[in-house]
Amino acid sequence: MSEYAENCILKMLVDTLAKAIQSNKFHAEEFFKLWFRQQGSSYFFLFKKNLSITNIQYAELLSLIQDHAIKAVTGEHVGRLMFHSTDDFNSMLTSVMVPMIEGSKEGVPNLQFIAKLYYPLFENAVVINAYHGSCAVFLPHHITLDLLSVCAQSGYIHSCGRSVFIRNVNKANKADFFQAIKLYLDRYLQSDKKLYFIPYAHEDFSEYDQEVKHVKESLRHGLDDVKIHVEKVNMGSYRLAQVLSEMRDYFKDRLDMPDPGDYRKNHPAFNERTLWLICDASIEQKDFTKPGEKKYYICHDQLYFNDNPFHIFDENKPGWIAHTTTPHTLIGAMVNLTRPWTGKEYFVLADPFAGTGTTYFEALKFNNIIINCSDKTPILPLLISDNLKFFSLDSASLKDIIKRYELLIDQVKNLEVKKNNKQKSLFPDSAETKVYHFVKDLLQEFLATEPEEPQAFIFSESIVKKLSDADFFSRLVFYTALRSKLRYQGSFTRRSMEWSTAFEKSARELLEEIKSFRQWRLRSENRVGEHGMYCVFPGKYSHSCAISIQRFSEVRENTSTVAIKDACDISPRSCDLIITDPPYGFNTDDELSNLVELYADVISKLVCALKNNGHLIICLPERSYTGRMLPFCTQRSLVIQQVLTVAEDNSREVFVLGRSFPSPGSLFSPPYYWISERALRRVILHFRIRDKQ
């Protein structure tokens, strides 16, 4: 930083310290308000999933902030940031200032001396306040944040913007709330414009959110938990409903507040920014998965919505062969944990257990990552190619697929009715009916070599060849049929569901997701800007940001980095980053012995495959909720010991960079957890490995 810029920061620091000293007493809260809220920047991040599911989103956010923090004067990347919680920062500040004041004559310390002495404590200090499903971030005035990149590149950020008001519900009052909004509008809103203000109310949202299954599921353990019962809670001595009613008059020239009721009808089709009022909980220190007892009113200005198209499907991409697929949100966060990437023009990312290509697709968000994904199943290249083709489709092609799926569902129902009534069709089969018969025949041939209740499918080259020769729509329907077989096999065993019913349910679920993706496609075509690999386009409550659709077309003709090979064949010192979720669903003794051998070999290969200062992030099962025994070779303690031993045997070491974490530190540091309520709890291990000097 230049001498001039440093002197400016020192002068502002001295002035702010002086204002925080009143009647010979230092008020840390006043300094915080001036330094961060009034002079600096206050941001707010809302997560797709809260701590009842995972804690990796908080570490991901810190990595993204570190990577996208910029010096306001020069535009250079900021050095290592020092992260604090509000309580930690105020406590540190008080421990510095109080002795200085008490030891000075007449209670007037030499602020110039203090500012120069403790300048490093303030220069890169960032405050992080974590809540159960969201996070507030406070930056000093000399640091700015590339908010768009943080949002677009993230796995778990739902939306983000500026923080306006955060207060414990038991201490909040109408006067402070109105004052905070007024100060914010004075600073950030042009006088001739209005902002939409919307309370995220159960009364206006919950009933209507339940109508589409994948939307309903996406809100569980996330957005559902920050909604407010507007008609049942208070703000100070007033009903919140009354406070909101008075807001209409008080801010009538500056805020638009839609009428209560169905948000789909009463809210605008598009708005560049929206002020939201939500309610989040504190963090339970003994068990992060449970919300704390404290509740907070949070008002924030949403500037960007993370409209990642992969998140519409998450674990259910159209090209699908197993229901143990790692979610896109989780893989996206795992990639971001390795940041910031410095000192190299490009990075090699490998996933030797690529499955349906989740890591491959998440890595497409970056133009400086070379992707090497592999799996021993012969269907991998076809799966990735089909998913790439699907995400590259224009709205017209998607409309055609939707129409064909709707026809297929109707005709399958008619076929089953006629079959049950022993009727013969008087008309030739339609194209969709022929697809259905082809899929059923191929599925029957395929399942003949599978166990009675498979956990995943093993594809022969002959089956892959027959699929490759079929048209794209037939392959989509085949993947849907596989999904029906795996997901409803318990129902088939109990004879509580017919095959046709399971197929219809799976087809309708995918159909709704395809419809949502088509709407995304139409929105993204109306882009208002480009930002590197990302496009910005109109959303309902703010601008949306996502990977540019051109990215799919760029890589469709070049999938040379997708290979069919054994994970143990990964080349030594070939990767900067390895992110993977190895298999673990084996039950029989013979299969267990194969799995034990695989883990013994592959951990060694992965450690040796890393370049100097490389990252290995591995997802493991930790607890089963279904009664299935987890193989002992997948236990994290054993895997950790293997990694350490292999590193030592190869003159390497596992190290951790010194970082400051806000309280509670264990929330932001590995290992991380990820929970599927109905299946299992996973643990995510993060190793960084370097050569011994």
Salt bridges, closest charged atoms under 4 A:
ASP15 OD2 - LYS11 NZ 3.22
GLU30 OE1 - LYS33 NZ 3.37
ASP67 OD2 - ARG339 NH2 2.59
GLU76 OE1 - LYS71 NZ 3.68
ASP146 OD2 - HIS531 NE2 3.35
ASP186 OD2 - LYS182 NZ 3.05
ASP186 OD1 - ARG254 NH1 2.78
ASP209 OD2 - LYS227 NZ 2.96
GLU211 OE1 - ARG264 NH1 2.91
GLU217 OE1 - ARG220 NH1 3.94
ASP224 OD1 - LYS227 NZ 2.74
GLU246 OE1 - LYS174 NZ 2.61
ASP256 OD1 - LYS194 NZ 3.59
ASP259 OD1 - ARG248 NH2 3.98
ASP262 OD2 - ARG264 NH2 3.00
ASP287 OD2 - LYS290 NZ 3.99
ASP301 OD2 - ARG273 NH2 2.58
ASP307 OD2 - ARG523 NH2 2.77
GLU362 OE2 - HIS328 ND1 2.90
GLU362 OE1 - LYS365 NZ 2.79
ASP386 OD2 - ARG475 NE 2.79
GLU406 OE2 - LYS515 NZ 3.32
ASP429 OD2 - HIS437 NE2 3.68
GLU432 OE2 - ARG404 NE 2.85
GLU445 OE2 - LYS466 NZ 2.82
ASP469 OD2 - LYS465 NZ 2.68
GLU504 OE2 - ARG508 NE 3.01
GLU509 OE2 - LYS213 NZ 2.95
GLU512 OE2 - LYS515 NZ 3.91
GLU525 OE2 - ARG521 NH1 3.41
GLU530 OE2 - ARG527 NH1 2.42
GLU554 OE1 - ARG551 NH1 3.44
ASP576 OD1 - LYS344 NZ 2.29
ASP576 OD2 - LYS611 NZ 3.70
ASP581 OD2 - ARG682 NH2 3.41
GLU622 OE2 - ARG636 NE 3.11
GLU622 OE1 - ARG681 NE 3.25
GLU648 OE1 - LYS692 NZ 2.83
GLU653 OE2 - ARG690 NE 2.90
GLU677 OE2 - ARG220 NH1 2.97
GLU677 OE2 - HIS221 NE2 3.08
ASP691 OD1 - ARG573 NH2 2.91
ASP691 OD1 - ARG652 NE 3.02
